[in-house]
Amino acid sequence: MIEEQSVHQRIDLSTFQRSKIEGQCNGDSYFTEETEDYFVCLVADGLGSGQAAHDASTRAVQVVEEHHDKGVETLMQMCNDALSQSRGAVLTLFKVHFKEKVLEYCGIGNIRLVIGLPSGKLVHAIPKSGFLSGKPTKFDVRRIEYPEGSMFIAYSDGVDLSSPDKRNVMRARSPKIAASYLKQKCMETVDDMTCVIGKLT
Ligand SMILES: [Mn+2]
């Protein structure tokens, strides 16, 4: 289990990852970065498992790491290009613009993104089905306005959350508390798992 906690200027963040088989390489990869103006997060799951899956998801991470100042749609296109001649990957990318209080997101395949508003309402980002491997694809970027205190959780398909689980996460006082709750829940590992939880302050 690999865990990280960090409090940036605007985002309180907690993440964890676990490989399907302890000690083996994880086919999931993620990346987060906060700048003065925005926060960007990518969660990618390489198709299959092992090294080839890891290589695919890492390619997407490298793109976002190097070019996170670009727009969501451009980054999706660049990730897609980077994934040609690879196993392919599913991924969700989102960018939070602090000044506008807008979250922009785009997803292909089975990476979940749920946003919990302070009112208790949950917004489920609906990803497009399929995966990226360099084939021409149109990307549908959505945006929502978020009030201060909203939370988000992005996770790969190794994590299985019920509706009560999601509500518990969003009601938690901090991402760290939410992550420790989920780690208990997700003891049974059927697939590589990655979970990124954040609070927008
Ligand atoms: Mn998976």
Residues whose N, C-alpha, C, O or C-beta is under 5 A from the ligand:
A	BS01	MN	D45 D157 G158 D191 D192
